[in-house]
Amino acid sequence: GREDWVKGLRDAVAAGKLTAKSRLILQMEYCTATRPSDTLRGSSAQYARVAAELSRSVASTLWEYSAQVLSNAALSHWTGAEMVSRPVRARVGACEILLSWDQQGQAYSLPIHSKLESRKWPSAESLCAALKSIMPPQYHRVKFVAESADGISTENVTVDITMKEGKDPLGLLQLPPASEEDEGQLPWRSRDELLQDGQSPLDDESISRQNSDRNEYSARTQERVSRVYTDAQGVATVVLPAGSFSIVLSGQGLQPEQLKYSIGPPDKRGCYELEKRVVLQPLLAEGDIKVCLTWRDRPLDLDLIAVTPHTKICHARQREPGVAPHTGGTVSLDRDIRGGLGPETLSIRTLEHNNRMNLAQRGDKYQIHVLVHASSRDADLAGCGARIKVTSWEHVLFDEEAPEVGVGDFWSAFSLDLVSMSVRRIGRIVPSEPTFEVIPRGSSSGTAISSSGPELGAIGDLVKEPVPPAGSFRNARRGTPT
């Protein structure tokens, strides 16, 4: 009965035979005989539905664990990380579930339901919920990678983590300080302090036995907070339970960055990132604006482009010739990043006060049009996860990802008017370079030219070196998370 297998699993957890790292296999034997027939009642579809429900419940309830369903097949053995199975011929009327698991090369099995004996259908949702309540708590190793848009060192960046929703059964997060005097005296509890002999909660099996002695903590009643610092590579590694978190990164010479981070079922929160990359903006002087473009592995190379009233700024023309960078209304490309991820940044200087007032009185605008070009053309720009964030010395002006739909290699992102200091979102993926009229500084005729004409050149025609092989510009912390 249910009490027997529940007790059996609890005993296995207490003995360290079943841990959060165990590989779970729910072997389901279900009848495939044709129903109804002259000798069999019921519906064949009912058996198939129960099998499908078990697969769905395992995916949604046991998503934190290495768990899978094996239908009408028996586990034979493990070959390293690979499971070897053999087909079985299901008995008539069977709807049996056998839980098998592997722990450090040792195989265990325990029946958790038999329709042939009980004459009852199993409740997949109830079985998976009971199994989850018995399993040792699962924690997830997450890396927060701090990068600076201007190359400032991100060593010793503070990462403040506040649990907004979830449970911390092992108490790896701390309660907030009781008073200001206690501030800073409750750092992230090291795993060495939690367990004896310097053992890690991700590696130590005795942690399974501690679960029954700890009360689960609900962060809905009181938030848990903690603080870590990045290493020389700008990486802070933490161990978090499932839940929702508020993360704040801050460092010397950098603007604080706050983000939400969730670890939860794929059907509710999506797959969480094992390595969360955060680009920190530098503290800006009054009148300065920074445009920051970041992207993922594909497309491999994106280019940030700005069209001003006087010129076009891109990889081939990173600033206006003969114009000081801090002249009012100027734009410069800080760096052209190749090989994926970014950040690629533009620096914009606001208009001088008198110039701005004169334009405002005439009702004129001074618009900066910002575009992104997928120059590598190795993946779709739409839905690629590329992100533009625009920050002034006062606040964030624009923060948006590339549109999910659209065809083309150009993302027309937004226009910034330096007179009204307002942003007009465009947010379109288009097949060809958007064109604007510009009047070059010092033009004797004052005649407008096309931003993609022969004078400034079309982006697609401007010479650029071949894209290097993937990985050439990546360091270890930019690789696949481990």
NUKOLFI-935838 format. One line per field, with one value per residue (C-alpha): residue in one letter; residue number from 1; x, y, z. Coordinates in Angstrom, 1 decimal, always signed. Last residue first. Layout:
NUKOLFI-935838
type	[A;...];
seq	[NUM;...];
px	[X;...];
py	[Y;...];
pz	[Z;...];
***
This chain:
NUKOLFI-935838
type	[T;P;T;G;R;R;A;N;R;F;S;G;A;P;P;V;P;E;K;V;L;D;G;I;A;G;L;E;P;G;S;S;S;I;A;T;G;S;S;S;G;R;P;I;V;E;F;T;P;E;S;P;V;I;R;G;I;R;R;V;S;M;S;V;L;D;L;S;F;A;S;W;F;D;G;V;G;V;E;P;A;E;E;D;F;L;V;H;E;W;S;T;V;K;I;R;A;G;C;G;A;L;D;A;D;R;S;S;A;H;V;L;V;H;I;Q;Y;K;D;G;R;Q;A;L;N;M;R;N;N;H;E;L;T;R;I;S;L;T;E;P;G;L;G;G;R;I;D;R;D;L;S;V;T;G;G;T;H;P;A;V;G;P;E;R;Q;R;A;H;C;I;K;T;H;P;T;V;A;I;L;D;L;D;L;P;R;D;R;W;T;L;C;V;K;I;D;G;E;A;L;L;P;Q;L;V;V;R;K;E;L;E;Y;C;G;R;K;D;P;P;G;I;S;Y;K;L;Q;E;P;Q;L;G;Q;G;S;L;V;I;S;F;S;G;A;P;L;V;V;T;A;V;G;Q;A;D;T;Y;V;R;S;V;R;E;Q;T;R;A;S;Y;E;N;R;D;S;N;Q;R;S;I;S;E;D;D;L;P;S;Q;G;D;Q;L;L;E;D;R;S;R;W;P;L;Q;G;E;D;E;E;S;A;P;P;L;Q;L;L;G;L;P;D;K;G;E;K;M;T;I;D;V;T;V;N;E;T;S;I;G;D;A;S;E;A;V;F;K;V;R;H;Y;Q;P;P;M;I;S;K;L;A;A;C;L;S;E;A;S;P;W;K;R;S;E;L;K;S;H;I;P;L;S;Y;A;Q;G;Q;Q;D;W;S;L;L;I;E;C;A;G;V;R;A;R;V;P;R;S;V;M;E;A;G;T;W;H;S;L;A;A;N;S;L;V;Q;A;S;Y;E;W;L;T;S;A;V;S;R;S;L;E;A;A;V;R;A;Y;Q;A;S;S;G;R;L;T;D;S;P;R;T;A;T;C;Y;E;M;Q;L;I;L;R;S;K;A;T;L;K;G;A;A;V;A;D;R;L;G;K;V;W;D;E;R;G];
seq	[482;481;480;479;478;477;476;475;474;473;472;471;470;469;468;467;466;465;464;463;462;461;460;459;458;457;456;455;454;453;452;451;450;449;448;447;446;445;444;443;442;441;440;439;438;437;436;435;434;433;432;431;430;429;428;427;426;425;424;423;422;421;420;419;418;417;416;415;414;413;412;411;410;409;408;407;406;405;404;403;402;401;400;399;398;397;396;395;394;393;392;391;390;389;388;387;386;385;384;383;382;381;380;379;378;377;376;375;374;373;372;371;370;369;368;367;366;365;364;363;362;361;360;359;358;357;356;355;354;353;352;351;350;349;348;347;346;345;344;343;342;341;340;339;338;337;336;335;334;333;332;331;330;329;328;327;326;325;324;323;322;321;320;319;318;317;316;315;314;313;312;311;310;309;308;307;306;305;304;303;302;301;300;299;298;297;296;295;294;293;292;291;290;289;288;287;286;285;284;283;282;281;280;279;278;277;276;275;274;273;272;271;270;269;268;267;266;265;264;263;262;261;260;259;258;257;256;255;254;253;252;251;250;249;248;247;246;245;244;243;242;241;240;239;238;237;236;235;234;233;232;231;230;229;228;227;226;225;224;223;222;221;220;219;218;217;216;215;214;213;212;211;210;209;208;207;206;205;204;203;202;201;200;199;198;197;196;195;194;193;192;191;190;189;188;187;186;185;184;183;182;181;180;179;178;177;176;175;174;173;172;171;170;169;168;167;166;165;164;163;162;161;160;159;158;157;156;155;154;153;152;151;150;149;148;147;146;145;144;143;142;141;140;139;138;137;136;135;134;133;132;131;130;129;128;127;126;125;124;123;122;121;120;119;118;117;116;115;114;113;112;111;110;109;108;107;106;105;104;103;102;101;100;99;98;97;96;95;94;93;92;91;90;89;88;87;86;85;84;83;82;81;80;79;78;77;76;75;74;73;72;71;70;69;68;67;66;65;64;63;62;61;60;59;58;57;56;55;54;53;52;51;50;49;48;47;46;45;44;43;42;41;40;39;38;37;36;35;34;33;32;31;30;29;28;27;26;25;24;23;22;21;20;19;18;17;16;15;14;13;12;11;10;9;8;7;6;5;4;3;2;1];
px	[+28.6;+27.5;+28.6;+31.3;+31.5;+33.2;+36.0;+36.9;+35.2;+36.7;+37.8;+34.9;+33.1;+35.5;+36.3;+33.8;+35.5;+36.9;+34.5;+34.3;+31.2;+28.9;+26.2;+26.2;+25.5;+28.0;+28.4;+28.9;+27.6;+24.1;+22.9;+22.5;+21.1;+22.3;+20.9;+22.1;+23.6;+25.5;+28.7;+28.5;+30.5;+28.8;+27.2;+23.4;+21.6;+18.5;+17.5;+17.5;+16.6;+18.9;+17.1;+15.2;+13.4;+12.9;+10.8;+10.9;+10.2;+10.2;+10.3;+12.6;+12.3;+15.1;+13.0;+15.9;+18.1;+15.4;+16.2;+14.9;+14.3;+15.1;+15.2;+16.5;+18.2;+19.0;+15.5;+12.2;+10.1;+8.8;+10.1;+11.2;+14.8;+14.9;+14.1;+15.4;+15.0;+15.6;+17.0;+17.7;+19.7;+23.1;+21.4;+21.0;+19.9;+19.6;+19.5;+19.0;+19.6;+17.4;+17.4;+13.7;+14.0;+17.6;+17.6;+20.9;+24.2;+23.9;+27.2;+26.3;+23.1;+22.7;+21.3;+19.8;+19.7;+18.3;+19.5;+17.2;+17.8;+14.3;+13.0;+10.1;+11.9;+12.0;+13.2;+16.1;+17.2;+16.9;+19.0;+21.7;+21.8;+22.0;+24.7;+23.2;+23.6;+26.7;+26.1;+28.4;+27.6;+28.3;+28.9;+28.6;+28.9;+27.8;+29.2;+32.4;+33.3;+32.8;+33.1;+34.1;+33.2;+31.1;+30.8;+27.8;+27.9;+25.1;+27.2;+30.9;+32.3;+33.8;+35.6;+34.7;+37.3;+36.0;+32.7;+33.1;+33.3;+33.1;+33.7;+32.1;+29.2;+28.3;+26.3;+26.6;+25.1;+21.5;+22.7;+22.4;+23.5;+24.6;+25.3;+26.7;+25.8;+28.2;+27.6;+23.9;+23.8;+25.7;+23.6;+23.3;+24.3;+23.9;+24.5;+23.6;+25.2;+24.1;+26.2;+24.9;+25.9;+28.7;+27.8;+28.4;+29.4;+26.7;+26.8;+26.2;+24.6;+25.1;+23.2;+24.9;+22.7;+19.8;+16.3;+14.2;+10.8;+8.8;+5.5;+5.8;+9.5;+9.0;+10.8;+14.0;+13.4;+15.6;+14.4;+16.8;+18.4;+21.6;+23.5;+25.5;+29.2;+32.2;+32.6;+30.3;+26.6;+24.5;+21.0;+19.1;+15.4;+14.6;+11.7;+11.8;+13.6;+16.5;+19.7;+23.5;+25.7;+28.6;+29.7;+31.8;+33.5;+36.7;+38.6;+35.8;+32.4;+31.0;+28.1;+25.3;+22.2;+18.5;+15.5;+12.1;+9.6;+6.1;+6.1;+9.6;+8.2;+10.7;+10.5;+11.2;+14.4;+14.9;+13.4;+15.7;+18.9;+19.1;+19.4;+22.2;+24.2;+24.7;+27.3;+28.0;+25.7;+25.5;+29.3;+31.4;+33.9;+34.4;+31.0;+28.1;+26.5;+29.7;+31.5;+28.6;+29.3;+26.5;+26.2;+27.1;+25.3;+27.4;+27.0;+24.2;+23.9;+24.3;+21.5;+19.2;+17.7;+19.7;+17.5;+17.2;+20.0;+20.0;+21.4;+18.7;+18.4;+14.7;+14.8;+11.3;+9.9;+8.9;+10.8;+14.2;+16.6;+20.1;+22.6;+25.6;+28.4;+31.0;+34.4;+36.0;+34.0;+36.9;+35.8;+35.7;+33.2;+30.0;+31.2;+30.5;+29.2;+28.6;+26.1;+26.7;+24.0;+24.3;+20.8;+19.5;+17.2;+15.6;+15.7;+12.8;+9.9;+7.6;+8.5;+7.4;+4.1;+3.5;+4.4;+2.0;-0.8;-0.4;-0.2;-3.3;-3.2;-6.3;-7.6;-8.1;-5.5;-3.6;-3.7;-3.7;-0.3;+1.3;+4.6;+6.8;+10.4;+13.7;+17.4;+20.5;+24.0;+26.4;+26.6;+22.9;+20.6;+16.9;+13.9;+10.3;+7.8;+4.4;+1.8;-1.3;-1.9;-5.3;-3.7;+0.0;+2.3;+5.0;+8.3;+10.8;+14.5;+16.3;+19.8;+20.2;+23.1;+25.1;+27.7;+26.2;+23.2;+21.3;+18.3;+15.4;+12.2;+10.0;+6.2;+6.6;+9.9;+9.2;+11.9;+13.5;+16.8;+15.4;+14.3;+11.5;+9.8;+6.4;+5.9;+7.9;+6.9;+3.3;+3.3;+4.8;+2.4;-0.6;+0.6;+0.6;-2.8;-4.1;-2.8;-4.6;-7.8;-7.5;-7.7;-11.3;-13.3;-14.3;-12.4;-13.7;-15.7;-13.8;-13.7;-10.8;-7.8;-4.9;-2.3;-2.2;+0.2;+3.6;+5.2;+8.8;+9.4;+13.1;+14.9;+18.6;+19.8;+21.3;+18.7;+19.5;+18.2;+20.5;+21.6;+20.1;+17.5;+16.5;+16.1;+14.1;+11.8;+11.4;+10.4;+8.0;+6.3;+6.3;+4.6;+2.1;+0.9;+0.0];
py	[+23.7;+26.7;+26.7;+29.2;+32.8;+32.1;+30.4;+33.3;+34.0;+36.0;+33.0;+30.9;+30.7;+31.1;+34.6;+36.7;+37.8;+41.4;+44.2;+46.4;+48.6;+47.4;+45.9;+49.1;+51.3;+54.0;+57.4;+59.3;+56.6;+56.6;+54.8;+57.9;+59.7;+63.3;+66.6;+69.8;+72.5;+73.7;+74.5;+71.3;+72.1;+69.3;+66.7;+67.1;+63.8;+62.3;+58.9;+55.4;+52.1;+49.3;+46.5;+43.4;+44.9;+43.9;+46.5;+48.0;+51.7;+53.2;+57.0;+58.2;+61.7;+64.1;+66.9;+68.4;+65.3;+63.4;+59.6;+57.3;+53.6;+50.0;+49.5;+45.9;+45.1;+41.6;+40.8;+39.1;+39.9;+38.4;+38.2;+41.8;+42.5;+43.1;+46.3;+48.9;+52.6;+55.9;+54.5;+57.2;+60.4;+60.3;+58.7;+55.0;+53.2;+49.4;+47.4;+43.6;+40.8;+37.8;+36.2;+36.5;+38.2;+38.5;+35.1;+33.2;+33.1;+36.5;+37.6;+41.3;+41.2;+45.0;+47.0;+50.4;+53.6;+56.9;+60.0;+62.9;+66.6;+68.1;+71.5;+73.5;+76.8;+77.5;+74.0;+74.3;+77.5;+76.0;+73.0;+75.1;+77.3;+74.3;+72.4;+69.3;+65.9;+63.7;+60.2;+57.2;+54.1;+50.6;+47.0;+44.5;+42.0;+38.4;+37.1;+36.9;+40.6;+43.6;+47.0;+49.5;+52.9;+54.0;+57.8;+60.1;+63.9;+66.2;+68.7;+68.4;+65.9;+63.6;+66.5;+66.7;+66.4;+63.1;+62.1;+59.0;+55.2;+55.3;+51.7;+49.9;+52.4;+56.0;+57.7;+61.5;+64.9;+64.7;+61.5;+57.9;+55.4;+51.8;+48.9;+45.8;+42.2;+39.3;+35.7;+35.7;+33.7;+33.2;+35.7;+39.5;+42.7;+46.3;+49.3;+52.9;+55.3;+58.9;+61.8;+65.2;+65.0;+62.5;+58.8;+56.0;+53.0;+50.6;+47.0;+44.1;+41.1;+37.5;+34.8;+31.4;+28.4;+30.3;+29.1;+27.1;+28.7;+30.1;+28.2;+25.3;+25.0;+24.5;+27.1;+29.1;+32.8;+35.8;+39.4;+42.2;+45.2;+46.9;+49.5;+52.0;+51.3;+53.3;+51.1;+48.1;+47.2;+44.1;+43.7;+40.5;+40.0;+36.3;+34.0;+30.3;+27.0;+26.7;+28.6;+27.8;+30.8;+31.5;+35.1;+35.7;+39.0;+37.2;+38.3;+37.0;+38.5;+39.2;+37.6;+38.9;+37.3;+38.0;+36.0;+37.6;+37.0;+35.4;+34.7;+33.3;+30.1;+28.1;+24.3;+23.1;+21.1;+17.7;+15.7;+17.4;+16.6;+13.1;+14.2;+16.6;+13.4;+12.9;+15.7;+16.9;+19.8;+20.6;+20.9;+19.2;+21.3;+18.8;+19.6;+21.0;+24.5;+26.3;+24.7;+25.5;+29.2;+31.3;+34.3;+37.2;+38.1;+40.7;+43.3;+45.1;+43.9;+47.4;+48.5;+46.1;+42.6;+41.8;+40.0;+36.2;+34.3;+32.0;+28.5;+27.6;+24.0;+24.2;+27.5;+27.8;+30.0;+33.7;+37.0;+35.7;+38.6;+38.3;+41.2;+40.8;+43.2;+43.6;+42.5;+42.2;+43.8;+45.9;+48.7;+47.7;+50.3;+48.1;+46.3;+42.6;+40.8;+37.0;+35.6;+31.9;+29.5;+26.1;+24.8;+23.3;+20.3;+19.3;+15.6;+13.6;+12.7;+15.7;+15.2;+11.5;+12.5;+15.1;+12.6;+10.0;+12.5;+13.9;+10.4;+9.2;+5.5;+3.6;+1.2;-2.6;-2.7;-5.8;-5.6;-1.8;-1.9;+1.3;+2.4;-0.6;+0.0;-0.4;+0.2;+0.2;+1.0;+2.8;+5.9;+6.0;+4.7;+4.8;+2.6;+3.4;+0.7;+1.7;-0.8;-0.4;-4.0;-5.2;-7.7;-8.0;-5.8;-7.4;-5.9;-3.9;-3.7;-0.8;+0.7;+4.1;+6.3;+8.4;+5.7;+2.5;+2.0;-1.3;-3.2;-0.8;-2.4;-1.3;-0.8;+3.0;+4.4;+7.7;+10.2;+11.8;+13.7;+16.1;+19.7;+19.0;+16.5;+18.2;+19.5;+16.9;+14.0;+15.1;+15.2;+11.7;+10.3;+11.9;+10.3;+6.8;+7.4;+8.5;+5.4;+3.2;+5.1;+4.9;+1.1;+1.5;-0.6;-4.3;-7.2;-10.6;-9.9;-6.6;-3.1;-2.7;-3.9;-5.0;-2.4;-2.8;-0.6;-1.2;+2.0;+2.2;+5.5;+6.0;+8.3;+9.2;+10.1;+13.6;+14.8;+11.7;+8.1;+5.6;+8.1;+5.9;+8.6;+8.9;+5.2;+5.0;+7.8;+5.8;+2.6;+4.5;+6.0;+2.6;+0.9;+3.7;+3.7;+0.0];
pz	[-16.1;-18.2;-21.8;-22.4;-21.4;-18.1;-19.9;-22.2;-25.5;-28.4;-30.4;-29.2;-32.5;-35.4;-36.5;-38.6;-41.8;-41.7;-42.5;-45.6;-45.8;-48.5;-46.2;-44.1;-47.1;-47.5;-46.0;-49.3;-51.5;-50.0;-46.8;-44.7;-47.7;-48.3;-47.3;-49.0;-46.8;-49.8;-48.0;-45.9;-42.7;-40.7;-43.0;-43.5;-43.0;-44.5;-43.1;-44.6;-42.9;-44.0;-45.7;-44.6;-41.6;-38.0;-36.2;-32.7;-33.3;-29.8;-29.7;-26.9;-25.3;-24.3;-25.7;-27.6;-27.7;-29.6;-29.3;-32.0;-31.5;-32.4;-36.2;-36.2;-39.4;-40.8;-42.1;-41.3;-38.3;-35.1;-31.6;-31.6;-30.3;-26.5;-24.8;-22.3;-23.0;-21.1;-17.9;-15.3;-14.4;-16.1;-19.0;-19.7;-22.9;-22.8;-26.0;-25.9;-28.3;-27.3;-30.8;-31.3;-34.6;-35.7;-37.3;-37.3;-39.2;-40.9;-39.5;-40.0;-37.9;-38.0;-35.1;-35.5;-33.4;-34.8;-33.1;-33.5;-33.0;-33.2;-34.3;-32.8;-33.3;-29.6;-28.9;-31.3;-29.7;-26.2;-27.2;-28.6;-25.5;-23.2;-25.1;-26.7;-25.0;-25.5;-26.7;-26.1;-28.0;-26.7;-27.8;-24.9;-26.6;-26.5;-29.8;-31.9;-32.6;-30.4;-32.0;-29.3;-28.0;-31.0;-30.8;-30.9;-30.8;-29.9;-27.9;-28.4;-26.0;-28.7;-30.4;-34.1;-36.8;-38.2;-36.6;-34.6;-35.0;-38.8;-40.2;-37.2;-37.2;-36.7;-39.5;-40.1;-39.5;-38.1;-36.4;-37.6;-35.0;-35.6;-33.3;-35.0;-34.2;-34.7;-33.8;-34.3;-32.2;-29.0;-27.0;-27.3;-25.6;-26.9;-24.6;-25.4;-22.9;-22.4;-20.9;-20.0;-16.3;-15.9;-16.1;-13.5;-15.7;-16.8;-15.5;-17.9;-16.1;-17.4;-15.6;-15.9;-15.0;-16.6;-15.6;-17.9;-18.1;-15.3;-15.3;-17.7;-17.1;-13.4;-11.3;-10.6;-11.0;-11.2;-11.2;-11.9;-10.3;-11.6;-9.6;-11.7;-11.7;-10.4;-7.4;-7.6;-7.4;-8.4;-7.1;-7.4;-6.5;-6.2;-7.1;-6.0;-6.3;-4.0;-4.6;-4.4;-5.3;-7.6;-8.1;-11.2;-12.1;-13.2;-10.1;-7.9;-7.4;-4.0;-2.1;+0.0;+1.5;+2.1;+3.3;+3.1;+5.8;+5.6;+1.8;+2.1;+3.5;+5.5;+5.7;+9.2;+9.5;+11.1;+8.2;+5.7;+7.6;+6.3;+2.7;+3.6;+4.5;+0.8;+0.6;-3.0;-3.6;+0.1;+0.1;+2.8;+4.8;+7.6;+9.1;+7.3;+7.3;+8.0;+5.1;+2.9;+3.6;+5.0;+2.8;+5.0;+8.2;+10.0;+7.2;+9.0;+12.5;+13.9;+11.6;+13.4;+13.1;+10.0;+7.3;+7.7;+6.0;+2.9;+3.1;+5.6;+4.5;+3.8;+1.9;+0.5;-2.2;-2.9;-2.6;-1.8;-1.7;-3.2;-3.0;-5.3;-4.5;-7.2;-5.8;-9.2;-12.0;-13.4;-15.7;-19.3;-20.4;-20.5;-17.4;-16.9;-13.9;-14.2;-11.8;-11.6;-10.3;-8.5;-7.9;-4.7;-4.3;-1.1;-0.3;-1.9;+0.4;-0.5;-4.2;-4.1;-2.5;-5.2;-7.9;-6.6;-6.2;-9.8;-11.3;-9.5;-10.0;-11.1;-8.5;-8.5;-5.6;-6.7;-10.5;-10.3;-8.6;-7.4;-5.7;-6.3;-5.0;-6.8;-6.0;-8.2;-6.9;-9.2;-7.0;-6.4;-9.2;-8.9;-9.7;-9.0;-10.2;-11.4;-12.5;-14.7;-15.7;-16.9;-19.3;-18.6;-20.5;-22.8;-21.8;-23.9;-22.7;-21.2;-21.1;-19.4;-20.4;-17.9;-17.4;-18.8;-16.6;-16.4;-17.6;-16.8;-18.0;-20.8;-21.1;-20.5;-18.9;-17.3;-16.4;-13.4;-12.8;-10.2;-10.3;-12.8;-10.4;-10.4;-13.9;-15.9;-13.6;-13.8;-17.6;-17.9;-15.4;-17.2;-20.5;-18.9;-17.3;-20.7;-22.4;-19.9;-20.4;-24.2;-24.1;-22.8;-20.4;-20.6;-21.9;-23.1;-26.2;-26.7;-25.3;-25.4;-27.4;-25.2;-24.4;-20.6;-18.7;-17.2;-16.0;-14.9;-13.0;-13.3;-10.9;-11.1;-7.6;-7.1;-4.6;-2.5;-2.1;-0.4;+2.3;+5.0;+5.9;+2.3;+1.9;+5.1;+3.8;+0.5;+2.3;+4.5;+1.5;-0.2;+2.7;+3.5;-0.1;+0.0];
***
